[in-house]
Amino acid sequence: MKVELFDFDLPEDRIALHPVSPRDSAKMLVVGPDGNLTDRVVRDLSEILRPGDVLVVNDTKVIPADLKGVRHRGEFAANISFNLHKRVNGFTWQAFARPAKRLKAGDRVVFGATSDVCMLEDLVATVKVVEDGQVTLAFDLSGAALDEAIKARGAMPLPPYIGAKRTIEARDSEDYQTVYARHDGAVAAPTAGLHFTDELLAKLDELGVGVERVTLHVGAGTFLPMKADNTEDHKMHAEWGTVSRGVVDSIMAAKAKGGRVIAVGTTSLRLLESAARATGALAPFTDETDIFITPGFQFRVVDVLMTNFHLPRSTLFMLVSAFSGLETMHKAYKHAIENQYRFYSYGDSSLLFRADP
């Protein structure tokens, strides 16, 4: 499909720079299976969902993957910014570098150093590969020691659409993390989940809505713009995820009793549909997925999708268009823009019911 089909005009002032407080007071546009639109707020989920439904959340935890480093090459040094986006092994990460043109294989980079600090006292990595703005970094530390060193020196990796407009703030360390985050590994938040509070989750539990956890470590590739003119020419970045046997059994039992599966975020949806893609039925899954969902995709698991508002020409707008229909989503986004909904990671929410076949 032509990427231009997924374009729309988004005023710059619709991109939220901070979340609302409390989290569950955000607006939520409900898009029915027939395309009808209803304005609600997130805490209304307790009135919309039914006993027996299952909410599937992504419990990945964002690491402070935004690092500042100094490249050393002989007596020459240069400041470089890095955004870690994929762990290769216990001591190696792939990262986006700015400006990457200042790097070449073999360079040593010191993170968190002041002018006269000995390199051996700092977090140090060797550049292994430089290609198209991306680098492979081999750190001198590994495992848990490396994880702690990154946490001590890094900052929250805010999306470039926010980072270009303001600096990272202390509050982002809490704002850019879900209340149920558990497993370190993401370099971008599963942002639909940022709207949940402990109080809302407790209310849903009292209602009889199940909450199941899956893990997909979101990569920074989610921020990359589409460069292709046709969707068939785009390659998604792979992300690691896991769906346990217990989650599969709970979902299948709920479906057998007429319950609906509500994916919180495109990450949860992509992982569930990846787990069902091989055989057509949901099964345990632990692997990387690069699934790219566009109109025409056959959904096998998810009935309802809770997700934020996405950018024009993005893979995520393509996904929601596949789920609820391209024409319906253009209508929904037009309504959202005209009614002052806030877009992107810190923005408002939508609740999409899968389009009638």
Protein Blocks (a to p, Z undefined) as FASTA:
>chain_A
ZZklmgccddfklpcfbdcddfklpccddddfkopacdddfklmmmmpcghiacdddfbd
cddfbccddddehjbccddddddfbdfblmbccdddddfklpcehiacdehiafklcfkl
pccdddfbdcehiacdddfbecjllmmmmmmmmccdddfklmmmoccdfklmmmmpcfkb
fbghiabdcfklmmpcfklmmmmmmnopacddddddddfklmpccfbfbfklpccddddd
dddfklmmmmmmmmmnopacddehjklmmmmmmmmmmnopacddddddfbdcdehiacfk
bmbdcdddddehiaklmmmmmmnopklmmmmmmmmmmnopaehjllccdddddddZZ
